[in-house]
Amino acid sequence: MKEAVVKARAKLGKTPDDKDMLRLLNMSTLDEKVSYLNDKFGYMLNTDDLIIIERQIKDIYKRQLNSLSHFLTSHYKEFFLKYTSKFEIKWIEDIIQSIFHDTLSENIADLKENPFSCDIKITDEMTFDELLLKLKNTRYYRCLLPFAKNKIEDDSTIFLISNTLEKFYYRELFDSLKNFNRSEQKIIKNFIAKKVDLVNLMNLYRFIKFYNLNPAENFNYMIEGGKNIGTRLLKKLSVLNLDEFVKEIENTRYKIIFNNLSSEVHLNHSYEEFESRLVDENLKQYDSEFLKVLAAIDTIEKQLTNVLRILELDTESSRDMSSIFLMKG
């Protein structure tokens, strides 16, 4: 495990930090930013196409994860692979959204080149049921099966599918803890449970705001295993309207997430910052070598996401929009 921690710290040290973000924000052109990343971090980005650059940066992160997994064994490696499977799940969600929005033909090249893709063949005219058949030999098949032969008619169905995959993801993480010793199991479980609290709050907020579900449905789509937001509070929140929900959250430590509801961008930014602080909070609270590895890959993901956001901002908006788009932690 010590080797994995050393490797994770080394990779974190070779990742753009907050000072690099400020330098990038002060650069005038995309070429200047790309040259800086190539020269300082050896990224070898060789295009001005942002879609291809995003793919290349994802590939950099994927290689880092693969490298780290080689230093892990037994239950640590199993958990690590389940923990990082969220990127594979995101790829599946992107395909489903493309199918629903009739944009699969536009997105298929990027989807095929995604380094986090499953080993399945996708086509530009594929239906959801055809995708499901291709996933039959994967662990995702059973949780998606209830949606088979149902016409995906609106965004609420897409959201419910994503929620189902999310519940599956966290259930697998909790199940993977059974082989840890009691002390470390408690530490990692606490870390994941706090993430579950955040996911449940965000999902419940969106269920109430955007989708016409009854309170029982709202509650049924919540993920079990939260740390501070238990069954009783979730049931209470599930029956509230939006204003009541936000007011109730004002009595919790999560109120900062919902302080600015002027746009989804502001809400997502507040959520990401809070999640980032949770990582630091757990590192200070617990002395766990494995948690240090998980925290390092979370931080690397955050910083690479910030890099992409800076590259996407045009020159004039960069400084003004950085406080909204960039994650701090």
C-alpha positions in Angstrom: 0.0 0.0 0.0 2.9 2.4 0.7 4.0 2.0 -2.9 0.5 3.0 -4.1 0.5 6.1 -1.8 3.9 7.2 -3.1 2.8 6.6 -6.7 -0.4 8.6 -6.1 1.4 11.5 -4.5 3.9 11.5 -7.4 1.1 11.7 -9.9 -0.6 14.4 -8.0 2.6 16.4 -8.0 2.7 16.1 -11.8 -0.9 17.5 -12.1 -1.6 21.2 -12.6 -2.3 22.9 -9.3 -4.1 26.1 -8.4 -1.1 28.2 -9.3 -1.1 26.6 -12.7 -4.8 27.4 -13.1 -4.1 31.1 -12.5 -1.4 31.1 -15.1 -3.7 29.4 -17.6 -6.4 31.9 -16.9 -4.1 34.7 -17.7 -3.1 33.3 -21.1 -4.6 34.8 -24.2 -5.0 31.9 -26.6 -5.7 28.2 -26.6 -2.4 27.5 -28.3 -0.6 29.3 -25.4 -2.4 27.2 -22.8 -1.8 24.0 -24.6 1.9 24.8 -25.0 2.1 25.5 -21.3 0.6 22.1 -20.4 2.8 20.3 -22.9 6.0 21.9 -21.8 5.4 21.6 -18.0 3.5 18.4 -17.8 4.5 16.5 -20.9 0.8 16.1 -22.0 1.6 16.0 -25.8 -1.7 17.7 -26.7 -1.4 18.2 -30.5 -4.6 19.8 -31.7 -6.8 22.9 -31.3 -9.9 20.8 -31.4 -11.4 20.9 -27.9 -13.3 17.6 -28.3 -10.0 15.8 -29.1 -8.2 17.6 -26.3 -10.8 16.5 -23.8 -10.4 12.9 -25.1 -6.6 13.2 -24.8 -6.9 14.4 -21.2 -9.3 11.7 -20.3 -6.7 9.2 -21.7 -4.0 10.8 -19.5 -6.2 10.2 -16.5 -7.1 6.7 -17.5 -3.4 5.8 -17.9 -2.8 7.2 -14.4 -5.6 5.1 -12.9 -4.3 2.0 -14.7 -0.8 2.6 -13.4 -2.0 3.0 -9.8 -4.1 -0.1 -9.9 -0.9 -2.2 -10.6 0.3 -1.2 -7.1 -2.9 -2.5 -5.4 -3.8 -6.1 -4.7 -6.7 -8.1 -3.3 -9.7 -6.2 -1.8 -7.9 -2.8 -2.3 -7.7 -3.4 -6.1 -11.3 -4.6 -6.2 -12.6 -1.5 -4.5 -10.4 0.8 -6.5 -11.7 -0.7 -9.8 -15.3 -0.3 -8.5 -14.6 3.2 -7.3 -13.3 4.3 -10.7 -16.0 2.5 -12.7 -18.1 5.7 -12.4 -16.3 6.9 -15.6 -17.5 3.8 -17.4 -21.0 4.3 -16.1 -20.9 7.9 -17.3 -20.0 6.6 -20.8 -23.1 4.4 -20.7 -25.2 7.3 -19.6 -23.8 9.4 -22.5 -24.8 6.8 -25.0 -28.3 6.6 -23.6 -28.7 10.4 -23.7 -27.4 10.4 -27.3 -30.0 7.7 -28.2 -32.8 9.7 -26.6 -31.8 13.0 -28.2 -31.1 11.4 -31.6 -27.5 12.6 -31.5 -25.8 9.3 -31.5 -24.5 9.7 -35.1 -23.0 13.1 -34.1 -21.3 11.7 -30.9 -20.4 8.2 -31.9 -16.8 9.0 -32.9 -16.1 10.6 -29.5 -18.0 7.8 -27.7 -15.9 5.1 -29.5 -12.7 6.8 -28.6 -13.5 7.4 -25.0 -10.8 5.6 -22.9 -13.4 4.6 -20.3 -15.6 2.8 -22.7 -16.8 -0.8 -22.2 -15.6 -3.4 -24.6 -18.8 -3.4 -26.7 -19.5 -2.3 -30.3 -21.8 0.7 -30.7 -23.5 1.9 -33.9 -25.0 5.2 -34.8 -28.5 3.7 -35.3 -28.5 1.7 -32.1 -31.6 1.7 -29.9 -31.7 1.4 -26.1 -32.8 -2.2 -26.2 -29.9 -3.0 -28.6 -27.5 -1.3 -26.2 -29.0 -3.4 -23.4 -28.3 -6.6 -25.3 -24.7 -5.6 -25.9 -24.4 -5.0 -22.1 -25.9 -8.5 -21.4 -22.5 -9.9 -20.2 -21.7 -6.9 -18.0 -22.7 -6.2 -14.5 -24.9 -3.3 -15.7 -27.4 -5.4 -17.5 -29.6 -6.4 -14.6 -30.1 -2.9 -13.2 -31.0 -1.6 -16.7 -33.2 -4.5 -17.6 -36.4 -2.9 -16.1 -36.2 -0.2 -18.7 -36.2 -2.6 -21.6 -39.0 -2.3 -24.2 -40.1 1.0 -22.6 -40.1 3.9 -24.9 -37.8 6.6 -23.5 -40.1 9.6 -24.1 -38.7 12.4 -21.8 -35.8 13.6 -19.8 -37.3 12.2 -16.6 -36.7 8.6 -17.9 -33.1 9.5 -18.7 -32.7 10.9 -15.1 -34.3 7.7 -13.6 -31.9 5.5 -15.6 -28.9 7.6 -14.4 -30.2 7.4 -10.9 -30.6 3.6 -11.2 -27.0 3.3 -12.3 -25.9 5.6 -9.5 -27.6 3.5 -6.9 -26.0 0.4 -8.4 -22.6 2.1 -8.2 -22.8 2.9 -4.5 -24.3 -0.4 -3.6 -21.3 -2.1 -5.2 -18.9 0.1 -3.3 -20.6 -0.7 0.0 -20.6 -4.4 -0.9 -16.9 -4.3 -1.7 -16.0 -3.2 1.8 -16.8 -6.6 3.3 -13.2 -7.8 2.9 -11.6 -4.8 4.7 -10.6 -5.0 8.3 -13.1 -3.5 10.7 -11.1 -0.3 11.3 -10.4 0.5 7.7 -13.9 -0.6 6.6 -15.3 2.1 9.0 -13.1 4.8 7.5 -13.8 4.1 3.9 -17.5 3.5 4.5 -17.7 6.9 6.2 -16.0 8.5 3.2 -18.4 7.0 0.7 -21.5 7.6 3.0 -20.8 11.3 3.0 -20.7 11.3 -0.8 -24.1 9.5 -0.8 -25.5 12.3 1.3 -24.6 14.8 -1.3 -25.9 12.7 -4.2 -29.2 12.1 -2.4 -29.7 15.8 -1.7 -28.9 16.8 -5.3 -31.1 14.1 -6.8 -34.0 14.9 -4.5 -33.7 18.6 -5.3 -34.0 17.8 -9.0 -36.8 15.3 -8.5 -38.8 18.0 -6.8 -37.9 20.8 -9.1 -38.1 19.1 -12.5 -40.1 15.9 -12.3 -43.6 15.1 -11.4 -43.0 12.2 -9.0 -45.0 11.5 -5.9 -43.3 11.5 -2.5 -43.0 7.7 -2.3 -41.3 7.7 -5.7 -38.9 10.5 -4.6 -37.9 8.4 -1.6 -37.6 5.1 -3.4 -35.0 6.6 -5.8 -32.7 7.6 -2.9 -29.5 5.7 -2.2 -29.1 3.8 1.0 -26.1 4.2 3.3 -25.8 8.0 3.8 -23.8 9.3 6.8 -25.7 12.4 8.1 -28.9 12.3 6.0 -30.7 9.1 7.2 -34.0 7.5 6.3 -36.1 9.7 8.5 -34.8 13.0 7.1 -35.0 11.7 3.5 -38.6 10.7 4.0 -39.4 14.2 5.5 -37.6 15.9 2.6 -39.4 13.7 0.0 -42.8 15.2 0.8 -41.8 18.9 0.6 -42.2 21.3 -2.2 -39.1 23.1 -3.5 -39.2 26.1 -1.2 -39.8 23.9 1.8 -37.0 21.6 0.8 -34.5 24.5 0.5 -35.7 26.0 3.9 -35.2 22.6 5.6 -31.7 22.3 4.2 -30.9 25.7 5.8 -30.8 23.9 9.1 -28.0 21.6 7.9 -24.3 21.9 7.0 -25.4 21.4 3.3 -27.1 24.8 3.1 -24.1 26.3 1.3 -24.8 24.1 -1.7 -28.2 25.7 -2.2 -27.3 29.3 -1.4 -27.4 30.3 -5.1 -30.1 28.6 -7.2 -30.0 31.2 -10.0 -28.7 28.5 -12.4 -27.7 24.8 -12.6 -24.1 26.0 -13.2 -24.0 27.7 -9.8 -25.6 24.8 -8.1 -23.3 22.2 -9.7 -20.3 24.4 -8.8 -21.4 24.6 -5.1 -21.9 20.8 -5.1 -18.4 20.1 -6.5 -16.7 22.5 -4.1 -18.5 20.9 -1.1 -17.6 17.4 -2.3 -14.0 18.5 -2.7 -13.9 19.8 0.8 -15.3 16.4 2.0 -12.2 14.7 0.6 -9.8 17.1 2.6 -12.0 16.7 5.7 -11.7 12.9 5.7 -8.0 13.0 5.1 -7.5 15.2 8.2 -9.9 13.1 10.3 -8.5 9.6 9.4 -5.1 8.1 9.0 -5.7 5.6 6.2 -3.2 4.9 3.4 -5.9 3.7 1.1 -8.0 6.8 1.6 -5.0 8.9 0.6 -4.9 7.0 -2.7 -8.7 7.6 -3.3 -8.3 11.3 -2.3 -5.4 11.7 -4.7 -7.3 10.4 -7.7 -10.3 12.5 -6.8 -8.0 15.6 -6.6 -6.4 14.7 -10.0 -9.8 14.4 -11.5 -10.9 17.7 -10.1 -7.7 19.5 -11.4 -7.9 18.0 -14.9 -11.6 19.0 -15.1 -10.5 22.5 -14.2 -7.9 22.4 -17.0 -10.6 21.5 -19.5 -12.9 24.2 -18.3 -10.2 26.8 -18.6 -9.4 25.6 -22.2 -13.1 25.9 -23.1 -13.3 29.5 -21.8 -12.7 32.2 -24.3 -10.1 35.0 -23.4 -12.5 37.7 -22.3 -14.7 35.5 -20.1 -11.9 33.5 -18.4 -11.3 35.7 -15.4 -14.9 36.7 -14.9 -16.3 33.1 -15.1 -13.5 31.3 -13.3 -15.2 31.7 -9.9 -18.3 29.9 -11.3 -16.6 27.1 -13.3 -13.5 26.1 -11.4 -13.6 23.8 -8.4 -11.7 24.7 -5.3 -10.8 22.4 -2.5 
